[in-house]
Amino acid sequence: MKTDIKLAWRNLWRNKRRTLIAISSIIFSVLLASWMRSMQEGSYDSMIGNVVKFYSGYLQVQDTAYWEERTLENSMEVPPELKQQIKGIKDVTLVSDRLESFALAANHQHSKPAMVLGIEPEAEDQITAISKKIKEGEFLKTGDNSVVLGRELANFLGLSVGDTLVMIGQGYHGVSANGLFPVKGIIKHPNQDFDKRLVLMDINAARDFYSAYGLSTALVVMTGDHYQVNHLKTDIGNLLSPKNTVLTWAEMQPEIEQLIQSDRGSGIIMLGILYLVIAFGMFSVIMMMVKERRREFGVIHAVGMRKRKMAVVVLFETLFIGIIGCSVGLIVSYLFCLWFYFHPIPLTGEMATATIQYGMEPFMFFSIQPSLFYNQMILVFFISLFIAIFPVISIFRLKITSALRA
């Protein structure tokens, strides 16, 4: 066996050009498959990141009844120690309270139902970057008793910065909620529905307005990316009482998850077609190598080497080509996608305009999740292993007379 391995290794480098062509075909295969998967998963990462930063966050801690019936009666009290414990979990980057309800927003002539969101201004800005969407006035600060309105809501009510918003609603346990609030800022929210009905307040001002002292409807939890969500759901769930639950972004917005899964399925079909093309390309290169060496095999067999030993040597040669090609392909594809990860491809024209309108950056993003690259390397290696069967079969079917005349 040791002799066969040495012989196979030396055979590879007797004809460097032929070997480098075979290795290059595998490197290119790994690179192409990895680049496609990186671009696909990068687009999903970008989509999920934008979706959770619009509103939901990656996870939310809520009362068990709140998601089905979003009323103040299903709000919860968040002990400071629970908040600190969640902040202490590995991969948690931010925890923020929210109090969400509804009220009738009005001025002296018009009125409209509005979504009132009590927030921790500094923390909320880190989640949604909402201060960057300010078109007039300023964003909220902790302790403010003023409001920030969506631009379409402000236009409908005829309000501008410095005017007073009247809000009438129902507070906690049916208490009447009425108040006058100065308009501090106006935002252009990328979600049109939010832009038509959103009222932002400091969470303590919202609690006073609704008489929901010390209560929150949700505790928003942020992390570095969506790959951490599942283990955070488990870790946070272990800290909660039976009255509370934790929901992931996918559970709160299942339509986005379904869209991604559907698109990922079509992407896998395209990847399968790509692998088929790759397999045929590798097969042609390997079989070309065998055909070129047909006379060589005939001479070796004529002088006494058994076909079985020849087949083992050729198998090792193909394995070496696969290992070298896949290893180098892994490194090259990672570095290649890493460059695009830090330098995403800019979109232009109508596609860029449409992307900006949805509040997303006009770029084609890439992912550098290690599993993307390992998986492609392993799959291409198994393809090369499968292709190695054909040279072996070709050797066992070799006829000395025809081989010597090749």
N, C-alpha and C positions, 0 to 999 in steps of 0.2 A: 504493500500500500504506500509506504514511504517513497519507494522508487517511482511508483506511478505518479505521485504528486510532484516530485522533482522533474520528472519527464514532461508532465503537462505544463508546468511553469516555464520550463526552457522552450518548449514548443511555441508557447505564446509569443515569446520575444525573438524567435527566429525570423518572423516576419512582422516587424513592428507596425508597419502601415496597416496590414490587415487587422491586427489586434486592436489598434487605436480606432479604426473605423467601427468595429463591433462595440467597443467600450463607449465610443461617442454616441452611438445610436441609443444605448441604454441611458446615458447621462441626459440626453435630450428628451427621452421618454419621461424620466422622473421629473425633469424640469417642467415640461409641458403640463403634465398631470398636476403637479404641485401648484403651478402658477394658476391653473384654472380653479382648483379647489380653494386656494388662498383668496382669489378675487371673489369667488362666490360667498365664502364664509365672511369675508371682510364686509361685503355689502349687507349681510345679515347683522353683523356686529354693529354697523353704523345705523341700520334701521332700528334695532332694539335700543341702542343708546339714545337715539333721538326720541323714540316713543316714551321711554321711561323718564327722560328729562323734560318732556312736555308737561307731565302731570304726576304719573303714578309712583315714580321711583322704582327701584328694583324689587323691594319688598315693602309690605305694610303690615303693621300689627294693628288689629282691630278687635272690637267685641265680636263674638261669634255670630251675632244676629245682624251686624251692621251692613255687610255686603249685600244681603238680600233685601233689607229694609233700611235705607240710608236716612235715618232720622236722628235727631238729637237724643231721643230716648234710648238709642242703642250706642251712645257714646261711652267712654270709659275714663277712669282715672288712672293716670300713669305715674306710679311711684318714682321718685327721683333715682332710687337705687336700681330699679329695673332699667331705666334709661342708661345708667352708667354701666350696668352689666352687659347690655347689648353693645354699647360703644367699645367695651373691652374684648369683644369677640374678634378673633383674627379675621382680617379682610373686610371688616366693617369700617367704612370711611366717614360716615355721617349719619346722625339720627336726629330727626326733626318732628316736632308736634304739629298737627293740623286740626283745625275745627272747621268742618264744612257743613253748611246748611243753605237755606233759601230764604229770600225775603222779596218784598215788593219794593223795587227801586223807583224813585219818583223825583220830579221837580215840580214846579208850580203848575205845569200844563200836562206833562206826559208821565206815564208809569209803565213799568215792565218787570216781569218776574226775573230775578237775578240769582246767580249762584254766588254765595258769599263764602270766601275762603279765608279763614283766620290762619295766619302763618307766623313763623319765626323769621323775620325778614332776612337776616344775614344767612341763616342756614338754607332757607328756601332759594335764595339767590345762587347758592352753590349747587343746588339740585337742578333748577330750571334755567339759570342765567336770566332770570326775568328782568333784572335791572337793565340789561342790554336792549330790551324791547321797548323801553320808555321812549315815547315820541314827544311828550310835553311834560313839563314839570320834573319832579324827582321821585325816586323810589322811596318806599317806606323805611323807617328806622324803628328799632325796638322802642316801645313806649309811645309811638305815635297814636293819636286818636283821629286819624284821617284815613282816607281811602285812595286806592288806585283803581281806575276803571279801564275796561276794554274800550278801544277806540270806537267801535260800532255802537256799543251801549251808550257811551258818552255823546256820540253824535245824535242818537235817537232821542236822548233826554235833553239835548241842547245844553250840555254842561261842559265847562272848560276848567282849567286849573284855577283854583281859588273860589270856585262856586261851591254851593252846599248841596249835598245829596241827602234826600229824605229816604229812610228805610223803615218799612213796617213789616213785621213778621211775627212768628210765634216762637217763643223761647223754650227752654228746658222745662218739662212737665207742664206745658201749656201756658206758661207765663207770657204776658204780652211783651213784645219787643218793638220798641220805637226809638228812633234816634236821628240826629242831624250830624252829618259828617262832612268836613271840608274835603274837597278833591285836591289831593296832593300831586297826582300824576296820572297820565293816560298812556296805556301801552297798546302796541299793535301785536296781538297774539297770533302766532302762525296758525293755530286752530281757529277757524272762522266761528265755530259754535261757541267757543270760549270768548272770543272777541265780542260777541253779541250780548253776553250775559255775565261776564266775570267782574266781581267786586273783590278786591284784595284788602285785607285789614291786618293789623298786628293782632296776634292771637289773643292777647290779654284784652284788647278792645272788643274783639269778637265775643269773648267769654262774658264780658260785662254786658254787651248788647243782648245776648241770648240768656243771660242769667245762668250760664253753664260754668260756674266757677270751678277751676281746677280740672276741667274735663277736656278731652280730646276725642275726635272721631277716628283718628288714625295716627300712628307713629310711623313716619316714612324712614326706611333704612336704605342707605346707598352703599355700594361696593365698587370695586375697580372695574369689573365687567360682569356680564351675565353668566360666565362660567362658574362663578362662585355662589350663585343663588341657591342651588340645591343643598349644599352643606350648611349655608347660613340659615335656611328654613328649618333644618333639623336642630341646629344649635340654639336658635332663638326660641323655637317651639319648646325646648327643654326648660326654658326659663319662665314660661307663661303659665298662668293659672288656667283651669278648665274654662273660665269665662271668656278667655281671649284666644285668638288664633292669628296665624301669620300667613299671608298670601303672597305669592310671587307675581311678578309682572305678567307671566304667561297665564296665571289663573285669573288675574284681573282683566286681561285683554286677550282672551283666547283666539279672537279673530286674527290677530297678528301672528300668533304661534301657528295657526292653521295655514295662513298665507305662506309663512316661511317653510313649513313642512311640505306643502304642495310644490313650492318652487324648488326646494331641495331635492324632491323626488325627480322632477324633470331634469335637474342638474346631474343627478346620478345616472340617468339614462344617457345623457350627453357624454358623461364621463365613461360609461360603458362602451359607447361607440368609439370614443378616443382610445380606450384600451385595446379595442379590436384593431384599430389602425396601427397602434403601437406594436401589437403582437405580430401582425403581418410584416411590419417593417423589420422587427428583430428576427423573425423567421427567415426572411429573404437574405439578411446579412449572414446569419449563421449557416444557412444552407449553401450560400455562395462560398463561404470558407471551406465547407466540406467538399464541394465540387472541385474547387481549386486544388485540393490535396488528394484527389482521387488516385492519381498515379502514385503519389507518396504512400498512401495506404496499401496500394497493390504491391509495391516493392517490399514494404515492411512485412506484409503478410507472407509474401513469397519466400522471404529469408527466414521465416519461422515464428514470427510473433502471432499469437492467437488473436482471433477476432474479439474474444471476450476482453483480453487485456487492452487491445486498441480502443474498444468501446469505453472502458473505464478511464483511460487517459483522455479521450475526447470529452467525456462527461466532466472530468475535473477541469479541463480547459474552459468549458462552457460555464462551469460554476465560478471559476476565477474571474472570467469576464463579467458575469453577473454581479459578483461581490464588489469588484472594483468599480464597475459602472454605477451600481446603486449607491455605494458609499460616497463616491465623488459627486454623483447626482444629488444626494441629500444635502451635501455642503453647499454646492453651487445653487440649488433651488432655494435653500434657506437664505443665503446671502442676497440672491436676486430679489426674492419677495420682501426681504428686510428693507432693501432700498426703496421699494414701492410703498412699504408700510410707513416710512418716514417721509416719502415724497409721493403722495397719492396722485393719481392721474386726474387732472382737472377736466370737468365737463364743460362743454360749450354749447352755444345756440339755445334751442328750445328746451333741450333736456336740462341744461343748467338753470334756465328760468323756472321751469316746473319744479325742480328740486328746491330752489330757494323759496318758492311760494309755499312749499310744505314745511318750511322752517329747517331744512337740512342743508348741510354744506354741499356745494356743487363739485364733489370729487368722487372718484371711484376708489374706494378704500380696499386695503388688503389685510388679511389676518396672518399672524405668525404663530398660531397655536402649534406647538411641537407635533401633536398627533397628526395634523394634516400632512406633514412631511414624512413622518415615519410610516404612515399608512401607505402613501404612494410608493415609497421605497420598497416596502414589503410586498406590495402587490406586483410591482414590476419585477421584483426578484423571483416571485413565484411564476410569473409568466415566462421568465428566462429558464427556470427549472423545467417547466412544461415543454418549452421549445427544445431543450437539451435531449428530449426523448428521440426526436427525429434524426439527429446525426448518429445516435446509437443504432437506431433501426437501419439507417443507411449503411453503416459499417457491417452489420450482421448480414445484410443482403448483398454485400460486395462480392463480385466475381473477379478472380485474379486476372483472367485472360482479357476481359474488357477494361479493367482498371489499368493494366500495364500498357494498353494501347491508347489511354486517354491523353 
